[in-house]
């Protein structure tokens, strides 16, 4: 496996700015290859400052984006769907600005917006059209999109690796792939071997996230099966630790984090990288 190890900065909150550069320094010191930064409308100056700091530290970047109800690509309102395209293109621009070559997340529908029923074929087609439009835009900038299938308590359009693969194939762009997250797969795709084998060839990003969103190896994710399956498919790309805490109230509400499943942020990233190295 030819992989790079990254740390998702959401552990420290949604809005990451130059004030978090000391954390970048700590991550570089323990051996991370890169950081994953949420792009949430930071100024170009802040993005450039963080990019320069990462360059100096030898840290590559990936980016993660979010979709709210006002920019829901599967809304029945055409003006909202149009705003969704503009929103994702702006996130692509910001990802490029910070020096990331991949933008990931549950970007195919608004987070935690439900209709009380399953997805319709029309909603599926709206999302595919939007992703193709934005994917083509991202392709021009040299940015890939990773579609993260999320569990049923967060979205309803794409919950499994098979559904995500279907969407990727429908979009039909080389730079749009499946983003596999162990937390969501633990709920919706517990057979890691079957899930990962099925998405071989279309997987382009991996989040290593524990069942309780805390320190790797202290929850219920079947790590042996996941790492074995990743080796079998010869996955090449990022392995990014994603953990959430209660530091940022807005993020805690979005992720339903009511208590920390770790003693400190340092524990998460220091033991996390060792946990990964041991299994590699």
N, C-alpha and C positions, 0 to 999 in steps of 0.2 A: 504494500500500500504506500503510495506516494501522497502523503497528506501534510497539511499545515494545521497547526493548533491555534485557535483564536478564542477570545473572550468577549462575550456580548456585554456591552456597557449598560444594558438596562438594569443590571444589578444595582447601579448607582442612580437610577432614575431615567425618566423619559427624555429630558432635555440635557444633552451632553454638550458642554462648551469648553473653551480653553481652561476653565478652572479645574477640569478633570485631567489635565496633562500630568500632574503628579501621579495619578493612578496609571496612566500609560507607562510612566517610568517604572513603576512597581511591576507591571505586567511584563515589560521588556526584561527586567532584571531576573525574573524567574524563568524566562525562556519562551514566552509566547511569540508566535510568528506574526500575529496581527490582532487587531481589535475590530469588533463589529459595532458600528455607531448608528443609532437611530437618527434618521434625517427627518426633522420635524419643523422645518422652516427656520433653521439657524441662518444667520447672516453669512454672506460670502466671506466676509472677513474672518468670522469665527471658524468657518469650515477650512479656510486656507491656513489659519493659524494652527489648527489641530493637525492638518495634513503635514505641514512643515515639521511640527514636533514629532509626529510619527516617523517621518522620513529620517530625521536625525537619530531616532531610537532604533531604526531598522524594523519598524512595525508596518506591515501591510494593512489595508483596510477592506472590510466588507461593510455593507449598509443594510439597514432594515427599515421598512416603511409601514405605515398604518393607514387604514381607510375608515373614516367616520361616516355617520348616517347622511351627512350633508353632501358627501361625495360617493354615494353608494352606486357602484357600476351596474347593479341589478335592480335599481329603483324603477318603478313604473313611470316616473317623471323624466321625460327626455332631457330637461335642463339639468337635473341632478346627474344623469349619466354623462352628459357633456362635461360637467364640472369634474366628474371622476377622472376622465381622460386627462384634463389639465392638471389635476392633482398628482396623478401618478407620473406624468411627464416631468413635473416640477421635482418630484422625488428622484427621478432618474438624473436630472440635472444636478441635484445636490450630491447624489452618489458620485457622479463624475467629478464634481468639484472637490470632493474630499479624497479622491484618488481610489475609489472602490470600483472594481470591475464586475461586481454582482450586487444586486438589490433583491432582498428576500422578504418574505412575510406572507400573511394571509391577505394578499392584495386583490383578490378576485371578488370580494364582497365586503360590505361594512361589518366591522367586528361587533358581535353581540347584538345584532339587529335581526329579529326573527319575525316571521309572519304567522306562526302557529301551524305551519304545514311544511312539508318537504319542498325541495326546489322544483320549479316548473321548467319545462323545456325552453320556454321563452327566456327565463332568467339565465339559464345555462348559455343560451345563444348570445344574450346581451354581454355576459362576462367574457365569452370567447372573442367576441368582436372587439371589445375594449382591450383585452390582453394582446390581441394581434396588432391593434393600432399602436399601443404603447410599446409592445415588443419590437415592432419595426423601428420605432423612434429610438429605443434603447440600443438596438443593433447598430444604428448609425453612429452612436457615441461609444461603441465598444463595451457596452454594459449588458450583462446577462440578468434575467429575472428568474428568481427561484420561487415557485408557488408552494407555500407551506400548507399542507393539509392540516386543519385544526380539528379538535374534538367537537362533538355535538353540542357541548355547552357554550361554545364560542361562535360557531358558524353552522350553516346548514347546507351550503352549496357543495363543499368538498370536504369530506371527513376522512377518507381513506386514501392509501397510496394508489389503489386501482382507479379511484375517481380522479385523482390528481393526474395520473398518467393519461387517462382519457382526455382530460382538458389540454394537457401539453400536446398530445397528438392532434387534437382538433385545431389548436392554435397553429401548429405546424412550423414553428421557427426554431432554428438551431440554438438560439440564445435564450430560449424559455424552457426551463426544466422543473423537475420535482425537487422540492425542499423537504427532506425527511427529518422529522423531529421525534426523538425517542419518547418524550412525554406524551405527545398526542398518539403516537403509534402504540404506546403501552395501553391506551384506552381503546383505540379503534382497530389497530392492526397488531395484536399481541404476538403473532407468529413472525418474528423478525426475518427468519430465513425466507419464508414465502414472500413477504412484503418486499424485501430488498432484492430478491432474485427477480421479482416481477418488474421492478423499475430500473433494473440494470440497463444502462444505455440512455436513460432520460434523467437520472438523478444528477443534480448539480450542486447540492449543498446539504450539510448535515448539522443539526443541532443536537448536542448531547445535553439532555435536560432530565432531571430526576422526576419521579412520580409526584413528589411533593414540592418540586421546584427549588430544592436546596442542594446540599453538597452531594456530588456524585458518589454513588455506592452506598448511600444510607437510606434508600427508599426501596421501591418494588420493581424498578426496571430490570429486565433480564439482560444484564450487560454482556455476559459471555455469549449469548445468542446474537446480540447486535454486532459485537466486534467480529465474531466468527463469520457472520453473513457479509459484513463489509469487506472482509478479507477474501471471501469466496468470489465476490463480484469484482474484486480488485478496484475498489473505490479509490478515486484519486481526486482530491479536493480539500475543502475545509472541514475540520471537525471543530465546531464552535460550542463552547460551554455556554448554556443559557440558564441563569438562575434569577429568581425574583425575591425581593424582600419588601419590607414595610417602610423603607426610607422615603419613598415618593408616594404620597397618599393617592394620587390619581392613578398611578400604575398599580398600586395595591388593589384598588377597586376594580380596575380593568382585568386583572389577572386573578382576582378572588384570593388574594394573599392576606390572611388575617393574623399570621404569626410567621416568624422566621424559622426556616428549617435548617439553620446553621448558627454557629456561635459568632461568626464574624465574616465580613467580606473576604478577608485575607484567607480564612479557612477554605472558602469556596474556590478561590483561584489557585492557591498554593497546593492544596491536596488534589484539586481537580486535574491539574496538569500532570501530576505524578500518577494519578489514577489512569489517565490516558496512556502515558508512556509505558506503564507496566503492561497494559493490554496490547500495545503495539509491538 
